[in-house]
Amino acid sequence: MRDNPQDTPAFSRRWTVAGIAAAMIAIAGAALSWHGHAHAFGPGHHRHGGWEQTDAETMGKRIEAMTAYRLAEIDATPEQKSRIATIMKGAANDLASLREQGRELRRRSAQLLLAAPTIDRAQLEALRVQQMQLRDTASRRMLQARADAAEVLTPEQRAKLAERRLRREDRG
């Protein structure tokens, strides 16, 4: 019988699972901050250096810089940083086409609500369903990227990211 419950395999597994979950949350936060920045300043911000209309090369450089920044504190190797940046670039490229589809759906919705002589609720509902499917696709793609990125890191690195994330959340 073990004297210390912290020496049990179940305790160790719980901490490993908690570390992986926290790391995925941290990576999700990074990905969402990359994606959310494009919308932070409202329409038209792309003319002033936002991410909305950024070319692939510039977006790639920004992702590399953000990856290096986010992973600096956990002593990620250059190979890990490169692999995670590649994963995030792939997700950003995939999301770019989804973003354009979302714009088109919002444009069509606005036309139905504002420009049409009568309100066609059936068409509006069909557009809403398409928008939700698009969001689900984007969410699924980001989860895949976060999981792929988390697999590149060691359990210790993921735990450090989780700790860092919790410190940021505690600050408010």
Secondary structure, DSSP 4 states (H G I P E B T S, - for coil): --S-GGGSHHHHHHHHHHHHHHHHHHHHHHHHHHHHHTTTT-TTGGGGT-STT--HHHHHHHHHHHHHHHHHTTT--HHHHHHHHHHHHHHHHHHHHHHHHHHHHHHHHHIIIIISSS--HHHHHHHHHHHHHHHHHHHHHHHHHHHHHHHHS-HHHHHHHHHHHHHHHHH-
